[in-house]
């Protein structure tokens, strides 16, 4: 692919630049039709949707919001845009920054269980070089739950909430992890470059060419890196898990990963003695590392939502039909998919066990004390999920 300077040399009199962009989008097809692990049309159809989500996700981060001098927080993952294993509990926001500037983030801190801001080097489009520089999890909050945070190369005198910027271009990742979706409140924050001069420079052909190049870089590099991680899930036997780290993920998390296989007349019983951890969750994912539709189905559980058995074990059931078990993970017609668990700074990393049973024999495979749920209570729980995701602004 041509670099930004070469794209600018193409000019806009002829559609050469656009043809380069279209070619890069077209090359994405290999993620679906050249993947030997994909053997059915439903997964290929999901993959086609995934390609549209990649394009939709890349555009704002490259063509619209890449100017580090005039940053805006961007809600980069939602119920409509999935990629890169989004946690179903997390509200992700992103912004471009530059080490030459001084930024202020301010507003209502909200009440999310975990509140974390990272500064990273380079741009997400260059994911291999997109490395953690600094982060802050504990913030001093003032009257009215107000928080002020400064981001700069050097720490200003007297500033408590400070995060260091790296030299040159970079990004911010702002994460809010919710436990109780029904009651916790989202933060209401804005970011301002205190070094900025208004109005911004006028639109230019060079600026648009740079954005198009960044867009192409995003589509060439990010999905390829995701596919490498997805392939590592298949290194574990079916219905088992291993723990690993993800270099572009969240440093505080230990990631458990594996694949599940479950026929329509079967159920998987998952069991684990949980570690001591301020936050943990488990979720089902597509072959393309997308979260399943957590706002419409119970495809995930966290430490607040889950129920623990009398013997101290967490037990969950993966199946296509509601088994009447409180800790149900809804496979929703997908007989194979990815399974992910997250432990936040745990004291250990226990690996869940999984065993496959016939759905008709499920009850006898579980302790009598395993919490059950009525059909009416399930409907209320699912309605609450849909309502709470919208309330938290994560739709």
VOPAGU-2260 file (C-alpha; in pm, 1 decimal, decimal comma):
REM VOPAGU-2260
SITE   aa  ch    i         X         Y         Z
SITE  UNK   A    0       0,0       0,0       0,0
SITE  UNK   A    1     128,2     346,5     -85,1
SITE  UNK   A    2     230,6     567,9     205,7
SITE  UNK   A    3      64,3     898,7     283,8
SITE  UNK   A    4     308,3    1107,1      77,4
SITE  UNK   A    5     251,3     890,5    -229,3
SITE  UNK   A    6    -124,4     914,2    -186,1
SITE  UNK   A    7     -96,9    1290,2    -181,2
SITE  UNK   A    8     103,1    1272,5    -505,2
SITE  UNK   A    9    -186,1    1084,0    -664,1
SITE  UNK   A   10    -401,0    1391,0    -615,0
SITE  UNK   A   11    -778,3    1387,5    -641,5
SITE  UNK   A   12    -825,0    1473,5   -1008,5
SITE  UNK   A   13    -841,1    1101,1   -1088,1
SITE  UNK   A   14    -991,9     832,9    -857,9
SITE  UNK   A   15    -655,2     665,8    -792,8
SITE  UNK   A   16    -667,9     722,8    -416,8
SITE  UNK   A   17   -1021,4     589,3    -394,6
SITE  UNK   A   18    -926,5     278,7    -591,1
SITE  UNK   A   19    -647,2     211,9    -340,5
SITE  UNK   A   20    -899,0     241,2     -55,2
SITE  UNK   A   21   -1149,2      11,4    -226,3
SITE  UNK   A   22    -876,5    -246,2    -287,6
SITE  UNK   A   23    -786,2    -254,3      82,1
SITE  UNK   A   24   -1152,9    -299,4     176,7
SITE  UNK   A   25   -1184,9    -576,7     -81,9
SITE  UNK   A   26    -879,7    -756,1      55,9
SITE  UNK   A   27   -1068,2    -807,3     382,4
SITE  UNK   A   28   -1254,6   -1096,4     219,2
SITE  UNK   A   29    -965,2   -1330,9     297,5
SITE  UNK   A   30   -1058,8   -1307,8     667,4
SITE  UNK   A   31   -1376,9   -1500,2     588,4
SITE  UNK   A   32   -1324,9   -1701,6     269,8
SITE  UNK   A   33    -959,0   -1797,8     326,2
SITE  UNK   A   34   -1004,2   -1912,4     686,4
SITE  UNK   A   35    -985,4   -2295,4     701,7
SITE  UNK   A   36   -1163,4   -2295,3    1039,3
SITE  UNK   A   37   -1484,7   -2163,8     880,4
SITE  UNK   A   38   -1692,6   -2446,7     735,7
SITE  UNK   A   39   -2056,4   -2328,1     745,0
SITE  UNK   A   40   -2263,1   -2052,4     588,0
SITE  UNK   A   41   -2386,3   -1906,2     918,0
SITE  UNK   A   42   -2028,6   -1829,4    1022,7
SITE  UNK   A   43   -1952,0   -1690,1     676,4
SITE  UNK   A   44   -2260,1   -1468,0     702,6
SITE  UNK   A   45   -2143,5   -1349,8    1043,8
SITE  UNK   A   46   -1804,7   -1286,6     889,1
SITE  UNK   A   47   -1956,1   -1070,5     616,5
SITE  UNK   A   48   -2126,1    -860,6     885,3
SITE  UNK   A   49   -1794,8    -847,7    1073,1
SITE  UNK   A   50   -1623,8    -695,3     769,6
SITE  UNK   A   51   -1881,6    -415,6     761,6
SITE  UNK   A   52   -1824,7    -359,8    1133,8
SITE  UNK   A   53   -1450,1    -331,2    1080,4
SITE  UNK   A   54   -1501,9     -64,8     815,5
SITE  UNK   A   55   -1756,4     119,7    1030,8
SITE  UNK   A   56   -1524,0     105,0    1329,9
SITE  UNK   A   57   -1218,0     223,5    1141,2
SITE  UNK   A   58   -1375,8     527,9     976,4
SITE  UNK   A   59   -1432,1     749,5    1284,6
SITE  UNK   A   60   -1088,8     668,6    1429,4
SITE  UNK   A   61    -907,9     765,4    1108,9
SITE  UNK   A   62   -1117,1     995,1     890,8
SITE  UNK   A   63   -1313,5    1191,1    1151,6
SITE  UNK   A   64   -1144,2    1199,2    1493,8
SITE  UNK   A   65    -772,2    1153,2    1433,7
SITE  UNK   A   66    -675,7    1517,5    1496,6
SITE  UNK   A   67    -490,2    1518,4    1829,7
SITE  UNK   A   68    -509,7    1897,9    1852,7
SITE  UNK   A   69    -890,9    1895,2    1872,6
SITE  UNK   A   70    -975,5    1559,6    2033,4
SITE  UNK   A   71   -1316,3    1416,9    2114,6
SITE  UNK   A   72   -1406,0    1104,5    2307,4
SITE  UNK   A   73   -1535,7     837,2    2072,6
SITE  UNK   A   74   -1747,2     541,6    2189,5
SITE  UNK   A   75   -1559,3     287,9    1981,2
SITE  UNK   A   76   -1744,8     -35,0    2071,0
SITE  UNK   A   77   -2118,0     -82,5    2115,0
SITE  UNK   A   78   -2401,6    -329,7    2062,3
SITE  UNK   A   79   -2373,6    -255,9    1688,3
SITE  UNK   A   80   -1996,5    -245,7    1642,8
SITE  UNK   A   81   -1802,9    -545,0    1775,2
SITE  UNK   A   82   -1440,8    -641,1    1722,7
SITE  UNK   A   83   -1141,1    -721,1    1939,8
SITE  UNK   A   84   -1331,1    -904,9    2216,8
SITE  UNK   A   85   -1526,5    -619,4    2374,5
SITE  UNK   A   86   -1617,4    -691,2    2737,1
SITE  UNK   A   87   -1993,5    -686,5    2779,9
SITE  UNK   A   88   -1954,4    -485,0    3103,0
SITE  UNK   A   89   -1729,5    -216,9    2958,7
SITE  UNK   A   90   -1795,8     122,9    2806,6
SITE  UNK   A   91   -1491,2     195,9    2588,5
SITE  UNK   A   92   -1392,9     547,6    2481,0
SITE  UNK   A   93   -1096,2     656,6    2273,1
SITE  UNK   A   94    -931,5     983,2    2170,0
SITE  UNK   A   95    -624,4    1096,5    1977,5
SITE  UNK   A   96    -353,1    1285,4    2167,2
SITE  UNK   A   97      -2,9    1418,3    2108,6
SITE  UNK   A   98     284,5    1457,4    2352,3
SITE  UNK   A   99     334,0    1824,1    2263,0
SITE  UNK   A  100      -7,8    1917,5    2403,8
SITE  UNK   A  101    -164,3    1947,8    2749,5
SITE  UNK   A  102    -512,2    1799,3    2790,7
SITE  UNK   A  103    -776,4    1831,4    3059,0
SITE  UNK   A  104   -1043,2    1567,4    3113,4
SITE  UNK   A  105   -1320,7    1685,8    3343,9
SITE  UNK   A  106   -1676,6    1616,0    3450,4
SITE  UNK   A  107   -1879,8    1371,2    3657,7
SITE  UNK   A  108   -1679,8    1060,6    3746,0
SITE  UNK   A  109   -1992,6     839,5    3758,6
SITE  UNK   A  110   -2004,6     524,8    3972,8
SITE  UNK   A  111   -1866,7     250,0    3748,0
SITE  UNK   A  112   -1697,6     -21,4    3951,8
SITE  UNK   A  113   -1372,3      14,9    3757,4
SITE  UNK   A  114   -1259,9     344,3    3601,3
SITE  UNK   A  115    -931,7     343,4    3412,5
SITE  UNK   A  116    -753,8     572,6    3165,6
SITE  UNK   A  117    -447,1     470,1    2963,8
SITE  UNK   A  118    -217,8     667,2    2739,0
SITE  UNK   A  119     -65,6     474,2    2450,7
SITE  UNK   A  120     200,1     544,9    2191,0
SITE  UNK   A  121     123,4     567,8    1818,6
SITE  UNK   A  122    -223,8     507,8    1671,1
SITE  UNK   A  123    -451,1     207,7    1711,9
SITE  UNK   A  124    -428,2     161,9    1334,0
SITE  UNK   A  125     -66,7      55,6    1391,2
SITE  UNK   A  126    -163,4    -199,9    1654,2
SITE  UNK   A  127     173,8    -376,4    1673,6
SITE  UNK   A  128     336,8     -47,4    1780,3
SITE  UNK   A  129      38,0      68,6    1987,8
SITE  UNK   A  130     198,2      22,8    2329,4
SITE  UNK   A  131     101,6     123,0    2681,8
SITE  UNK   A  132     280,5     431,3    2816,6
SITE  UNK   A  133      97,7     528,0    3139,4
SITE  UNK   A  134    -230,6     464,6    3319,3
SITE  UNK   A  135    -431,5     573,2    3620,7
SITE  UNK   A  136    -704,9     377,6    3800,2
SITE  UNK   A  137    -744,2     562,5    4132,0
SITE  UNK   A  138    -861,7     923,5    4100,1
SITE  UNK   A  139    -915,5    1199,3    4352,2
SITE  UNK   A  140   -1278,7    1309,7    4321,3
SITE  UNK   A  141   -1408,7    1647,2    4439,6
SITE  UNK   A  142   -1747,4    1781,5    4546,9
SITE  UNK   A  143   -2042,6    1669,2    4337,6
SITE  UNK   A  144   -1842,3    1367,8    4215,5
SITE  UNK   A  145   -1641,3    1602,8    3989,7
SITE  UNK   A  146   -1305,2    1488,4    3858,3
SITE  UNK   A  147   -1027,1    1680,9    3682,8
SITE  UNK   A  148    -745,5    1493,5    3509,1
SITE  UNK   A  149    -440,6    1640,7    3336,6
SITE  UNK   A  150    -250,4    1461,9    3061,0
SITE  UNK   A  151      89,6    1601,9    2964,8
SITE  UNK   A  152     456,6    1512,4    2919,7
SITE  UNK   A  153     555,7    1671,2    3252,9
SITE  UNK   A  154     352,1    1674,4    3571,9
SITE  UNK   A  155     222,7    2024,7    3653,3
SITE  UNK   A  156     283,9    2140,7    4011,5
SITE  UNK   A  157       9,9    2046,4    4257,6
SITE  UNK   A  158    -185,9    1822,9    4015,6
SITE  UNK   A  159    -310,5    1501,4    4179,6
SITE  UNK   A  160    -485,9    1331,5    3885,9
SITE  UNK   A  161    -213,3    1322,0    3623,1
SITE  UNK   A  162    -134,8    1077,7    3341,9
SITE  UNK   A  163     184,0    1106,8    3141,4
SITE  UNK   A  164     182,9    1137,5    2763,8
SITE  UNK   A  165     449,9     980,5    2547,7
SITE  UNK   A  166     642,8    1178,8    2290,2
SITE  UNK   A  167     471,1    1220,2    1955,5
SITE  UNK   A  168     129,1    1090,7    1850,4
SITE  UNK   A  169     -73,5     864,2    2073,9
SITE  UNK   A  170    -418,7     761,3    2191,3
SITE  UNK   A  171    -620,5     751,4    2510,7
SITE  UNK   A  172    -826,8     449,1    2609,0
SITE  UNK   A  173   -1087,0     523,2    2875,9
SITE  UNK   A  174   -1261,8     219,1    3024,9
SITE  UNK   A  175   -1560,1     201,5    3259,6
SITE  UNK   A  176   -1647,1    -148,1    3379,2
SITE  UNK   A  177   -1993,8    -187,1    3531,1
SITE  UNK   A  178   -2092,7    -465,1    3772,6
SITE  UNK   A  179   -2451,1    -372,6    3857,8
SITE  UNK   A  180   -2589,2    -262,0    3523,0
SITE  UNK   A  181   -2915,2    -146,6    3681,8
SITE  UNK   A  182   -2776,8     105,1    3932,0
SITE  UNK   A  183   -2424,9     220,8    3843,7
SITE  UNK   A  184   -2399,7     556,1    3668,9
SITE  UNK   A  185   -2182,3     638,1    3364,8
SITE  UNK   A  186   -1921,7     913,6    3374,5
SITE  UNK   A  187   -1993,6    1236,7    3187,8
SITE  UNK   A  188   -1653,2    1361,0    3079,8
SITE  UNK   A  189   -1510,7    1586,1    2812,4
SITE  UNK   A  190   -1155,2    1623,0    2687,6
SITE  UNK   A  191   -1001,6    1956,6    2585,2
SITE  UNK   A  192    -657,7    2041,1    2449,3
SITE  UNK   A  193    -557,0    2340,0    2659,0
SITE  UNK   A  194    -285,6    2420,5    2405,6
SITE  UNK   A  195    -527,9    2449,6    2112,3
SITE  UNK   A  196    -583,2    2762,4    1905,5
SITE  UNK   A  197    -923,3    2813,3    1742,2
SITE  UNK   A  198   -1044,3    2786,1    1475,6
SITE  UNK   A  199    -867,8    2471,5    1353,8
SITE  UNK   A  200    -676,3    2478,5    1025,5
SITE  UNK   A  201    -892,4    2467,0     714,9
SITE  UNK   A  202    -965,7    2138,1     541,6
SITE  UNK   A  203    -687,2    2031,7     304,3
SITE  UNK   A  204    -627,4    1761,7      42,9
SITE  UNK   A  205    -319,5    1650,5     234,8
SITE  UNK   A  206    -517,8    1604,3     556,2
SITE  UNK   A  207    -777,1    1390,6     381,5
SITE  UNK   A  208    -505,8    1183,5     213,4
SITE  UNK   A  209    -344,2    1125,4     554,2
SITE  UNK   A  210    -678,2    1010,7     695,4
SITE  UNK   A  211    -732,2     770,6     407,3
SITE  UNK   A  212    -385,8     624,4     457,8
SITE  UNK   A  213    -456,2     576,0     828,7
SITE  UNK   A  214    -788,3     411,2     738,6
SITE  UNK   A  215    -607,3     168,9     507,2
SITE  UNK   A  216    -346,7      96,1     773,9
SITE  UNK   A  217    -626,3      18,9    1023,1
SITE  UNK   A  218    -792,0    -230,3     788,0
SITE  UNK   A  219    -466,3    -397,8     694,1
SITE  UNK   A  220    -313,0    -428,2    1039,9
SITE  UNK   A  221    -585,4    -446,9    1305,3
SITE  UNK   A  222    -799,6    -737,4    1171,7
SITE  UNK   A  223    -486,3    -938,0    1091,6
SITE  UNK   A  224    -366,8    -900,3    1451,3
SITE  UNK   A  225    -709,6    -999,9    1582,5
SITE  UNK   A  226    -705,1   -1310,8    1364,7
SITE  UNK   A  227    -371,4   -1414,0    1514,4
SITE  UNK   A  228    -521,2   -1401,0    1863,1
SITE  UNK   A  229    -836,6   -1586,3    1755,7
SITE  UNK   A  230    -622,9   -1866,3    1612,9
SITE  UNK   A  231    -456,7   -1904,3    1953,0
SITE  UNK   A  232    -797,5   -1991,6    2104,2
SITE  UNK   A  233    -800,9   -2304,7    1891,9
SITE  UNK   A  234    -469,2   -2418,2    2040,1
SITE  UNK   A  235    -667,7   -2542,0    2341,9
SITE  UNK   A  236    -884,0   -2853,8    2306,3
SITE  UNK   A  237   -1256,1   -2792,9    2260,9
SITE  UNK   A  238   -1444,8   -2719,9    2582,5
SITE  UNK   A  239   -1132,1   -2623,9    2774,7
SITE  UNK   A  240    -951,0   -2298,4    2851,0
SITE  UNK   A  241    -603,1   -2154,3    2889,5
SITE  UNK   A  242    -491,8   -1819,5    3034,4
SITE  UNK   A  243    -286,1   -1571,1    2840,6
SITE  UNK   A  244    -210,1   -1201,0    2809,2
SITE  UNK   A  245    -303,6    -971,8    2521,6
SITE  UNK   A  246     -42,9    -707,8    2445,2
SITE  UNK   A  247    -297,8    -454,4    2323,4
SITE  UNK   A  248    -548,0    -546,3    2596,5
SITE  UNK   A  249    -587,3    -420,5    2951,0
SITE  UNK   A  250    -284,3    -477,7    3171,4
SITE  UNK   A  251    -492,8    -541,6    3485,5
SITE  UNK   A  252    -674,6    -838,3    3332,6
SITE  UNK   A  253    -587,0   -1204,2    3306,8
SITE  UNK   A  254    -761,3   -1340,8    2998,1
SITE  UNK   A  255    -889,9   -1697,3    2988,7
SITE  UNK   A  256    -964,7   -1820,6    2638,9
SITE  UNK   A  257   -1100,9   -2130,0    2472,3
SITE  UNK   A  258   -1360,7   -2263,1    2233,3
SITE  UNK   A  259   -1691,4   -2429,0    2309,1
SITE  UNK   A  260   -1884,9   -2684,1    2105,1
SITE  UNK   A  261   -2243,9   -2759,3    2191,6
SITE  UNK   A  262   -2510,3   -2931,5    1977,4
SITE  UNK   A  263   -2878,0   -2828,6    2004,5
SITE  UNK   A  264   -2959,1   -3127,8    2226,5
SITE  UNK   A  265   -2654,3   -3080,1    2450,2
SITE  UNK   A  266   -2537,3   -2858,9    2734,1
SITE  UNK   A  267   -2192,9   -2768,7    2862,8
SITE  UNK   A  268   -2146,2   -2751,2    3237,6
SITE  UNK   A  269   -1871,4   -2507,4    3334,5
SITE  UNK   A  270   -1728,7   -2509,6    3687,1
SITE  UNK   A  271   -1460,6   -2302,5    3859,3
SITE  UNK   A  272   -1360,0   -2200,4    4210,5
SITE  UNK   A  273   -1322,1   -1827,9    4152,7
SITE  UNK   A  274   -1015,6   -1632,3    4264,6
SITE  UNK   A  275   -1021,9   -1325,8    4484,0
SITE  UNK   A  276   -1072,0   -1049,4    4231,4
SITE  UNK   A  277   -1231,8    -704,5    4236,6
SITE  UNK   A  278   -1394,1    -783,6    3902,1
SITE  UNK   A  279   -1448,5   -1098,6    3696,2
SITE  UNK   A  280   -1668,9   -1193,1    3401,8
SITE  UNK   A  281   -1732,3   -1466,8    3149,1
SITE  UNK   A  282   -1882,6   -1435,7    2800,7
SITE  UNK   A  283   -1951,8   -1612,3    2473,5
SITE  UNK   A  284   -1796,9   -1471,0    2156,2
SITE  UNK   A  285   -1820,8   -1530,3    1784,7
SITE  UNK   A  286   -1544,4   -1687,4    1576,3
SITE  UNK   A  287   -1450,1   -1329,8    1480,6
SITE  UNK   A  288   -1388,5   -1221,4    1843,4
SITE  UNK   A  289   -1715,9   -1033,4    1865,2
SITE  UNK   A  290   -1926,1   -1028,4    2180,9
SITE  UNK   A  291   -2253,8   -1211,3    2128,9
SITE  UNK   A  292   -2568,0    -995,6    2157,4
SITE  UNK   A  293   -2539,4    -935,7    2532,2
SITE  UNK   A  294   -2812,8    -668,5    2536,9
SITE  UNK   A  295   -3073,6    -914,7    2402,8
SITE  UNK   A  296   -2947,7   -1251,0    2530,1
SITE  UNK   A  297   -2775,0   -1367,7    2846,2
SITE  UNK   A  298   -2444,0   -1437,6    2677,9
SITE  UNK   A  299   -2234,4   -1306,5    2966,2
SITE  UNK   A  300   -2221,5   -1295,4    3344,7
SITE  UNK   A  301   -2008,9   -1098,8    3589,0
SITE  UNK   A  302   -1939,7   -1124,6    3959,4
SITE  UNK   A  303   -2249,6    -923,7    4049,0
SITE  UNK   A  304   -2488,4   -1101,0    3812,1
SITE  UNK   A  305   -2373,4   -1458,3    3872,0
SITE  UNK   A  306   -2494,3   -1680,9    4152,7
SITE  UNK   A  307   -2246,8   -1897,3    4343,0
SITE  UNK   A  308   -2344,6   -2247,4    4455,7
SITE  UNK   A  309   -2353,7   -2348,3    4821,6
SITE  UNK   A  310   -2018,9   -2526,7    4785,4
SITE  UNK   A  311   -1850,5   -2202,9    4673,9
SITE  UNK   A  312   -1826,0   -2303,7    4307,1
SITE  UNK   A  313   -1939,4   -2096,5    4013,3
SITE  UNK   A  314   -2134,5   -2319,6    3776,8
SITE  UNK   A  315   -2273,3   -2207,2    3443,7
SITE  UNK   A  316   -2458,4   -2390,1    3169,1
SITE  UNK   A  317   -2398,7   -2319,8    2799,6
SITE  UNK   A  318   -2693,5   -2436,4    2587,6
SITE  UNK   A  319   -2923,0   -2328,3    2306,3
SITE  UNK   A  320   -3242,0   -2363,1    2509,0
SITE  UNK   A  321   -3306,7   -2202,3    2846,0
SITE  UNK   A  322   -3237,3   -2480,6    3098,2
SITE  UNK   A  323   -3399,9   -2292,6    3385,8
SITE  UNK   A  324   -3058,5   -2249,0    3551,2
SITE  UNK   A  325   -2980,1   -1899,4    3676,0
SITE  UNK   A  326   -2624,2   -1900,1    3537,7
SITE  UNK   A  327   -2721,0   -1974,1    3179,8
SITE  UNK   A  328   -2504,4   -1867,4    2886,2
SITE  UNK   A  329   -2717,0   -1861,1    2572,6
SITE  UNK   A  330   -2545,4   -2021,8    2271,5
SITE  UNK   A  331   -2828,8   -1891,5    2054,1
SITE  UNK   A  332   -2798,0   -2145,8    1772,1
SITE  UNK   A  333   -2419,9   -2118,7    1737,7
SITE  UNK   A  334   -2285,5   -2469,8    1788,7
SITE  UNK   A  335   -1927,3   -2344,5    1810,8
SITE  UNK   A  336   -1777,0   -2022,5    1936,6
SITE  UNK   A  337   -1516,7   -1862,3    2156,9
SITE  UNK   A  338   -1535,9   -1847,9    2535,0
SITE  UNK   A  339   -1359,5   -1575,0    2732,1
SITE  UNK   A  340   -1314,0   -1510,2    3103,0
SITE  UNK   A  341   -1155,6   -1206,2    3264,2
SITE  UNK   A  342   -1004,6   -1179,2    3612,5
SITE  UNK   A  343    -907,9    -831,8    3735,5
SITE  UNK   A  344    -575,7    -847,4    3924,5
SITE  UNK   A  345    -664,4   -1188,5    4073,2
SITE  UNK   A  346    -474,1   -1369,4    4346,4
SITE  UNK   A  347    -467,4   -1677,7    4119,5
SITE  UNK   A  348    -588,1   -1785,6    3774,6
SITE  UNK   A  349    -805,1   -2095,0    3821,6
SITE  UNK   A  350    -899,1   -2263,0    3494,0
SITE  UNK   A  351   -1265,7   -2357,4    3451,1
SITE  UNK   A  352   -1351,1   -2716,3    3364,5
SITE  UNK   A  353   -1619,4   -2802,6    3110,3
SITE  UNK   A  354   -1809,7   -3123,8    3046,5
SITE  UNK   A  355   -2065,3   -3196,7    2779,9
SITE  UNK   A  356   -2392,5   -3364,9    2874,4
SITE  UNK   A  357   -2725,0   -3430,0    2707,5
SITE  UNK   A  358   -2967,8   -3148,4    2775,3
SITE  UNK   A  359   -3221,8   -3404,4    2896,3
SITE  UNK   A  360   -2970,5   -3521,8    3159,6
SITE  UNK   A  361   -2855,2   -3177,1    3271,8
SITE  UNK   A  362   -3036,0   -3166,3    3606,1
SITE  UNK   A  363   -2879,4   -3490,5    3722,9
SITE  UNK   A  364   -2535,7   -3354,1    3626,7
SITE  UNK   A  365   -2573,9   -3054,6    3860,2
SITE  UNK   A  366   -2587,8   -3033,6    4240,2
SITE  UNK   A  367   -2941,4   -3007,7    4374,6
SITE  UNK   A  368   -2854,7   -2666,2    4521,0
SITE  UNK   A  369   -2760,8   -2513,4    4183,7
SITE  UNK   A  370   -2975,0   -2195,5    4161,1
SITE  UNK   A  371   -3267,2   -2216,1    3919,9
SITE  UNK   A  372   -3486,7   -1943,3    3770,8
SITE  UNK   A  373   -3847,7   -1928,0    3655,8
SITE  UNK   A  374   -3953,8   -1833,3    3303,0
SITE  UNK   A  375   -4108,9   -1511,9    3436,6
SITE  UNK   A  376   -3792,0   -1414,6    3622,9
SITE  UNK   A  377   -3583,7   -1487,1    3313,2
SITE  UNK   A  378   -3796,9   -1254,4    3103,0
SITE  UNK   A  379   -3756,3    -977,2    3359,6
SITE  UNK   A  380   -3381,2   -1032,8    3369,3
SITE  UNK   A  381   -3353,6   -1011,8    2989,9
SITE  UNK   A  382   -3567,9    -697,9    2975,4
SITE  UNK   A  383   -3345,1    -544,6    3243,2
SITE  UNK   A  384   -3035,7    -620,1    3033,3
SITE  UNK   A  385   -3178,2    -443,0    2729,8
SITE  UNK   A  386   -3289,3    -144,9    2936,6
SITE  UNK   A  387   -2966,2    -110,8    3132,9
SITE  UNK   A  388   -2737,0    -123,1    2828,9
SITE  UNK   A  389   -2932,7     164,9    2676,7
SITE  UNK   A  390   -2936,6     354,4    3008,1
SITE  UNK   A  391   -2559,2     332,0    3031,9
SITE  UNK   A  392   -2517,7     467,5    2677,8
SITE  UNK   A  393   -2357,9     148,7    2544,9
SITE  UNK   A  394   -2608,4      74,7    2270,7
